[in-house]
């Protein structure tokens, strides 16, 4: 079956457009869409891990509110605003494709064609809605109400995932990776939306600090930081293990990743607790 017929059989216009790209067409024909999605998951994961560290670094400027506001004015330029919207593409793809993997591996849902359609369909809707919110730019929302609702959904996703994982004999690190994946599927996508429901929520130091001083928001931020850093670090180590032939290089890469994630974890936790 050729790539065009696969794309049309999936009845997804996004996949049909992607199928016309020469490089994707070759891999889709020879390896299939799951192979392409696996590579996309790794690449988007690396992008998001890098952005996570950059995001924590940017937030560390909250200890100097004037410097943070100056930095946000630069990021408010159109090019950075567009890049921020474009970042939603790897975010939502990684989140939804991760959800597809959880359904496939843990819950035994084998209708991969249907799940791939949902990944691209829901991803397209999310990107459109986020862009619309960014253009409107004058919404307001209660941080506590928003995150209370989202946290309940994120915890529910994690608990549901754990209910299937706890009886397996798989390594505990793999279990936590999938557990945090279920949690972050909800939380990270919601985080990007929240940041644009009201521009001041992320671009004015005083507003950000006031929000972060609320004890419930501190709990949410700590959960996000720790879950994201573990998930990202484990994912990077898995990629290193897959593509580094030498055990020495794999060990060194794992050490660098652990130290890096621990260092930024310390920065993020300290910032959250002391701001």
C-alpha positions in Angstrom: 0.0 0.0 0.0 1.6 3.3 -1.0 1.8 6.4 1.2 -1.0 8.3 -0.6 -3.4 5.5 -0.1 -2.4 5.2 3.6 -2.9 9.0 4.1 -6.3 8.9 2.4 -7.3 5.8 4.2 -6.7 7.6 7.5 -8.9 10.3 6.1 -6.8 13.1 7.6 -5.9 16.1 5.4 -2.8 16.9 7.5 -1.4 13.4 6.8 -2.3 13.8 3.1 -0.3 17.0 2.9 2.7 15.5 4.8 2.6 12.5 2.5 3.4 14.9 -0.4 6.7 15.9 1.2 9.4 13.8 -0.6 11.4 12.8 2.5 8.3 11.9 4.6 6.9 10.1 1.6 9.9 7.8 1.3 9.9 6.9 5.0 6.2 6.5 5.2 6.3 4.1 2.2 9.2 2.1 3.5 8.7 2.2 7.3 5.1 3.3 7.9 3.5 6.2 9.8 4.4 4.7 13.3 8.1 5.0 12.3 7.6 8.7 11.4 5.7 9.4 14.5 8.4 7.7 16.6 11.0 10.0 15.1 8.7 13.0 15.5 8.2 12.1 19.2 12.0 12.0 19.8 12.7 15.3 18.0 9.8 17.1 19.6 10.9 15.7 23.0 14.4 17.1 22.5 13.0 20.5 21.5 10.7 20.6 24.6 13.5 19.5 27.0 15.7 22.4 25.7 12.7 24.8 26.0 12.0 23.6 29.5 15.5 24.5 30.7 15.3 27.8 28.9 11.9 28.5 30.5 13.3 27.9 34.0 16.3 30.1 33.2 14.0 32.9 32.1 11.9 32.6 35.2 15.0 32.9 37.4 15.1 36.6 36.4 12.0 37.1 38.6 14.5 37.7 41.5 15.2 40.9 39.5 11.8 42.1 38.4 13.1 45.0 36.2 15.4 42.6 34.3 12.5 40.1 33.8 10.2 42.9 32.5 13.0 44.1 30.1 13.4 40.5 28.8 9.7 40.1 28.3 9.6 43.3 26.3 12.1 41.7 23.9 10.1 38.5 23.8 7.0 40.6 23.0 8.3 41.3 19.5 6.4 39.7 16.7 9.1 37.2 15.7 9.3 35.8 19.3 5.5 35.9 19.6 5.2 33.8 16.4 7.9 31.4 17.6 6.0 31.0 20.9 2.9 30.0 18.9 5.0 27.7 16.7 6.3 26.0 19.9 2.7 24.8 20.4 3.2 22.4 17.4 5.9 20.2 19.1 4.2 20.6 22.5 0.8 19.3 21.4 2.2 16.7 19.1 4.5 15.2 21.8 1.6 15.3 24.3 -1.0 13.7 22.1 1.4 11.2 20.6 2.5 10.3 24.1 -1.1 9.7 24.9 -1.4 7.5 21.9 1.6 5.4 23.1 0.1 5.1 26.6 -3.2 3.8 25.1 -1.3 1.4 22.9 1.3 0.1 25.4 -0.6 0.2 28.6 -4.3 0.0 27.8 -4.0 -2.3 24.8 -5.8 0.0 22.3 -4.6 -1.3 19.0 -6.6 0.8 16.5 -3.5 2.9 15.6 -5.0 4.4 12.5 -7.8 5.9 14.6 -5.4 7.2 17.2 -3.2 8.8 14.6 -6.2 10.7 13.2 -7.0 11.9 16.7 -3.4 13.1 17.3 -3.4 15.3 14.2 -7.1 16.3 14.5 -6.9 17.4 18.1 -3.5 18.9 17.5 -4.8 21.1 14.7 -7.7 22.3 16.9 -5.4 23.1 19.8 -3.0 25.1 17.6 -5.8 27.1 16.1 -7.5 27.9 19.4 -4.1 28.9 21.0 -3.4 31.2 18.1 -6.9 32.7 18.4 -6.3 33.4 22.1 -3.0 35.0 21.4 -4.5 37.3 18.8 -7.4 38.3 21.1 -5.0 38.8 24.0 -7.5 40.4 26.5 -8.9 37.5 28.4 -8.9 37.1 32.1 -9.1 33.9 34.2 -8.7 33.1 37.9 -5.4 31.2 38.2 -6.6 29.1 41.2 -9.9 28.1 39.5 -8.1 27.3 36.3 -5.4 25.2 37.8 -7.7 23.5 40.3 -9.7 22.2 37.4 -6.7 21.3 35.3 -4.9 19.6 38.2 -7.9 17.4 38.9 -7.8 16.3 35.2 -4.1 15.8 35.3 -4.1 13.7 38.5 -7.1 11.7 37.1 -5.0 10.9 33.9 -2.0 9.9 36.1 -4.1 7.7 38.4 -5.8 6.0 35.5 -2.4 5.3 33.9 -1.0 4.0 37.3 -4.0 1.7 37.7 -2.7 -0.2 34.7 1.0 0.1 35.5 1.2 -0.9 39.1 0.9 -4.7 38.5 3.4 -4.8 35.7 7.0 -6.0 36.3 8.5 -3.2 34.3 11.3 -1.0 35.8 10.1 1.7 38.2 11.7 4.4 36.1 9.7 3.4 33.1 6.6 3.4 35.1 7.2 6.9 36.4 8.0 8.0 32.8 4.6 6.9 31.7 2.9 8.2 34.9 4.4 11.6 34.4 3.4 11.4 30.7 -0.2 11.0 31.6 0.0 13.9 34.0 1.8 16.2 31.6 -0.5 15.4 28.7 -3.0 17.5 30.5 -0.8 20.0 32.4 1.6 21.2 29.7 -1.1 21.8 27.1 -3.1 23.7 29.7 0.0 25.7 30.8 0.5 27.1 27.3 -3.2 28.1 27.1 -3.1 29.7 30.6 -0.1 31.8 29.6 -2.2 33.4 26.9 -5.6 33.8 28.6 -4.2 37.0 30.0 -0.8 38.4 28.6 0.2 39.8 32.0 0.1 36.3 33.5 3.5 35.6 32.0 4.9 39.0 30.8 4.7 41.2 33.9 7.0 40.3 36.8 4.7 41.7 39.5 1.7 39.7 38.3 3.8 36.5 37.9 5.2 36.9 41.4 1.8 37.5 43.0 0.4 34.4 41.3 3.4 32.3 42.3 3.1 33.3 46.0 -0.3 31.5 46.3 0.3 28.2 48.1 -1.8 26.2 45.7 0.0 27.7 42.7 3.3 26.7 44.4 2.1 23.1 44.6 1.0 23.1 40.9 4.3 24.7 39.8 6.4 22.2 41.8 4.5 19.3 40.4 5.0 20.7 36.8 8.7 21.3 37.3 9.5 17.9 38.9 7.3 15.9 36.5 8.6 17.7 33.4 12.3 17.4 34.4 12.1 13.7 35.2 10.1 13.0 32.0 12.4 15.0 29.9 15.6 13.6 31.5 14.4 10.0 31.1 13.5 10.6 27.5 16.8 12.1 26.7 18.6 9.2 28.3 16.5 6.7 26.4 17.5 8.5 23.1 21.1 8.4 24.1 20.9 4.7 24.9 19.3 4.0 21.5 21.8 5.9 19.4 25.1 5.8 21.2 26.9 2.6 20.5 29.5 2.9 23.2 28.5 2.1 26.8 31.0 4.7 28.0 29.4 7.4 25.9 26.0 6.3 27.0 27.1 6.5 30.7 28.6 9.9 30.2 25.5 11.2 28.4 23.3 9.9 31.2 25.5 11.6 33.8 25.4 14.9 32.0 21.6 14.7 31.7 21.1 13.8 35.4 23.4 16.7 36.5 21.7 19.1 34.2 18.2 18.2 35.2 19.1 18.2 38.9 20.7 21.6 38.6 17.7 23.1 36.8 15.4 21.3 39.2 17.1 23.0 42.1 16.8 26.4 40.4 13.1 25.8 39.7 12.2 24.5 43.2 14.2 27.3 44.9 12.5 29.9 42.7 9.0 28.4 43.4 9.5 28.2 47.2 11.3 31.6 47.7 9.6 33.9 45.3 
